[in-house]
Amino acid sequence: MTPERQQPTPAAVRRGRGLRTTAGAVVTAAAVAALLAAGAARGGGVAPPPTPGAPLTHEERAELSYAEQILIARCMTAAGFDYQALPVASGEQRDFPYVVDDPGWARRHGYGADLRAAAEQARQAHPHQAYLTSLTEAQRRRYQEVYQGTGQRQLSVQVPGGPRITMDSVSCLATARTALYGDLATWFGASTIAENLRPLVVPAVTADVRYRRALAGWSACVHEHGYVADTPAQLRADTGAPERARAAVEADCAVRTGLGVLARAVHEEHLAAVSREHGDPVRHLRDIQRAALPMARDLITREKEAPCAHCAPR
């Protein structure tokens, strides 16, 4: 049922409590620029302009994730283990880094707690959990080594101001990603940095005068609905009202004031600038991912035609 909008009566006005969020470790790596350039040179041709292309859709990312699972399953099966590849849910799981701006989604899921709980429940109930439990301690240790590696041969990216991030280059995970994305070192360098630029981008977006202007309009809008909140974080922290009611107001006002559309545009602008400062891993990663999509779709089609053809015999 769609909740009714609250009328802005004095008794309904609530003061949103501030919600402090941590941006996480700042992750950049100037050293990866040379690696990315070398990877582009090996591919031949002239590198495209140094600005990220359009981000992949949720469905495209889901296709890549599922294709990776199929390739991991083949590798694990060849090593004598059972590993079932399952499609990645691509419908309702959403990411709203600045403001929820899908009113229908907000009315169905609030801030997504139900979706997270359902995903965890499905993970716990998956038959593969029972399979892992059935293995002996030695078998589980070997399973993990085959899947993730032994730590003896690793790729490494030093994060300035943060940790050194590593990945085994000999494992089923590495085999799958090499098959899907090509040069593993190039993919690992680009993905590690690109996926950790948000701590550098978000502060730039929230300080942008265009964002702050739209945010002020959003704040005035939620006040009309009976809430006092300067930011979406404050509205989410106001637990005095039902979650879905708050989320619906947040989304309605994000659409009405244009905050959602503007936030995404400003985010992409600042992401492009930050990415260029660090070897442009965002553009490289998106190029690598888009190049992998035809293979991913072919793998998924074949998997649907002959499901579990790679599964280990029972």
N, C-alpha and C positions, 0 to 999 in steps of 0.2 A: 504494500500500500504506500502510495506517495504521501509523505507527511505534509500537512498544511503549513504554509508560511506563518511565522509568528508575527503578530502585530506589535509595532514598536511602542508598547506602553511602558511607563516608568518602571513598573514592577518587573517587567521582562528584561530590562537592560542589565547586562552582566558585565563585569570587568574581567576581560580575558587575562589570565595569568601568563607571564612570559615563559616561553619554552626555549631553553637554551639547547642548541644542537651543536655537536662537534663536527667540524669539517673533515677530520681525519688527517692522516699524515700527508704532508705536501709531497707529491711524487712527480719528479721530472728527471730527465736524463739527457744532458747535452751529448753524452758519449754515444747514445743510440743513433744520432743523426748520421754518423758515418756509416753505420751498419745499414740503415735504411737506404742511404744513397747507393751503397754497394749492391743491395738487393735490387733496386730499381735498374741499376746498370746491367746486372746479370739478366734482367728481363728484356733488355733491349728497348729501343725507342726513346722518345723524348719525354721527360717527366712532365705531368700536367701542372698547371699553375698551382702555386702553394696555398691553396685554400681548400678546406674540407668540402667534399660533395655532400649531397643531402644525406642525412642519417638513414640507416636501414629502418624499415618498418618493424614492428613487433613480430609480424608474421615471418619476415625474412630472417630475423635473428632466430626465431623458433626453428625454421628450416635448417639453418646451419647447426644448431644445437642437436637436432634429431639426427642429422647426417653424421655428426661426430659420434653420437651414441652407436649408430649402426656400425661404423668403422671400428670403434672400441670393442663392440661385441664380437666382430669377426676375429680380431686379434686375440681376445681373451679365450675364445673358443678354440682357436688354433693352439693355444697354450694348455688346453685341457680344462678350462674353467667355464662355468655357466655365467652368462651375462646377457640379460634381456634388454634390448633397446626399446624404449618407449617414446612415443611422441611427446614433445614439450608442449604444455598447455599454452595456447597463444591467444585465447580470447579475453578473459577478464583481468588477468594480471597486468597492472598498469603502474607506471612511475610518474609521479607528479612532484618534481623537485622544488617547484616554487609555489604552485597553487593548484588545487583540484579544479579543473575547468570542464568536466564532463558531468552535467547535472544528472543524467540518467544513471550513470555509474555511481555517483555519490548517493543517490536515493536507494540503489540496490545494495551497496557495500559500505557506505559510510567512508571510513578511511582505509578499508581493506582488511580489517582484522579477521573477518570471516574467511576471506580467501587464503590468508596465510595459515589459518588454523586447518582449513581443508587440505592444503598442500602438505602440511606436516603430517596430518592423519593418513593421507594417501601414501606418503613416503614410508611411514611406520608399518602400514598394512601391506606394502608391496611384497610379493612372494620372494623377491630377491633377498629380503632381510632374513627370511627363514633359511634360505640357501646358505647365506654367510654364517648363520648360527650353526648350521649342520657341519661346517668344516672344523677340522681339528685346529689347534693353535698354530701348528707348523704350516698347515694348509692356508690358513688365513694370512699368515706372514708372507708366504710365497705369493698368494693372490695379490696382496698389496704391492709387492715388489714388481710383479708382472704388470699390474695396472699403472702404478705411479713411478716405479723405478727404485733403484737401490741407493741413489745418492752418489754413486761413483763417477758418473759422467753427467755434468750439469751445464746448462746455459745460465747466465747470470746478468742481471741488470742492476747497476748501482743507482740507488735513488738518492739524489742530492737532498740532504736534510732528512733522509729516511733510511729504511733498511735496504740491504741487498736482497733482491728478489731472485729466486732461483727456480729452475724447472729441470727435471731429468730429461736428457735427450735420448735415453734408451728406455722405453716403456710403451705400453699399448696406447697410453694417452698421447705420447709423442708421435707414435706411428700414425695414429688417426689424424692428428693435426697436420702432420707432414703431407699425408695423402690429400687432405682437403685444401690446405692453404699453400702448399709449396714449401719454400725454404723455411724451416722451423725457427731459425734464429731471427730472421726478419719479422716473421709473424709475432714471435714472443716479445721482441723489442718494441714493436709498434703497439701491440695490445696491452702490454704491461704499463706503458706510459699513458696511452690514450685513455685507458679505463680508469686512470687515477688523476686526471686533470681537474676533476670537479672541485677539489678544495681550492684551486687557484682561480677557477672561473666564477663560482658562486659569489664570492665577495665582490668581484668586479661587477657582476650583474646587479646585485642588491644595492650597490653604491651608484649605479648609473642613474642619471637624472630622469631619463625616460621611464625607467622602472619605478622610481620613487614617485613620480607624478601619477602613474597609473595605480600604484599601490594606495595613494591617498584617496583616489576615487573609489577604489574597492572598499577601503575602510569606511568611507561615508555610506556606501551601499549596505554593508552588513549592519551598520548602526540603524538604518531604516528598518531592518528586520529584527531589531531588538537586542543586538549584541554590540559591545564596545571592544574592538580589537584593532590594533594598528597593523598587524600582520596575520597571515594565515596560521603561523605557529601559535600565536596568542589565542586565536579562535579554537584551534584544536586542543589547547590546554584547558579550555573552559569546560570542565567536565560536569558543570551544573545543568547542561542540556544534553539530550540524547545525541549520540554520535552522528546518526544519519541526518538528523535535523541540522546540525552544525555543518556537516559536509555539504548538504544540499544548498544551504545559504552561501557557503564559500564558493561553490561551483556556479550558482546562479549569478552571483556578483562578479565572478571572474569573467563570465561570458558577457554580462551586461556592460562592464567597464572596459572589456578588451584586455584585461591584465594577463589572461592565459596566453593569448596569441602573441602579445608583445613580449612576455617573458621568454617564450621559446625563441623568438627572433633575436632578442638581445643576447640570450644565452649562446646561440649559434655564432653570433658576431664576436663575442668575447672568447668563445672556445676556439675560433679560427685564429685569433690573434695570439692566444696563449700557446696553441699548438705550433704555430710558426716559430715561436721563440725556442721550441724544444725539438726541432727537427721535423715538425709537422707529422707526428705519429697518427693524428686523427685522420688526415687525408689518406695516409698510407694504409691504415687499418681498414678504412671503408673501401678503398680500392681492392685490397686483398679479399675482403669479404664478398664484395660484389663479383669478383672473378670466380669465387668458389661456389656461387649460387647455382649455376647450371649443373655442376657435378652433384651438389647436395640434392637438387630436385630429382636427378636421375636415380640416385641412391634410394631416395624415399619412394619413388615409383616402383623400383624393383623390389623393395622391401614389402610394399603393399601387395605386389603380385605373388610373391613367394615369402610370406611372413615366417621369420625364424628359420630360414634355410641354413643359417650359420650356427644355430643353437647346438650345444653339445648334446650327445645322445643321453637319454634318461636311463 
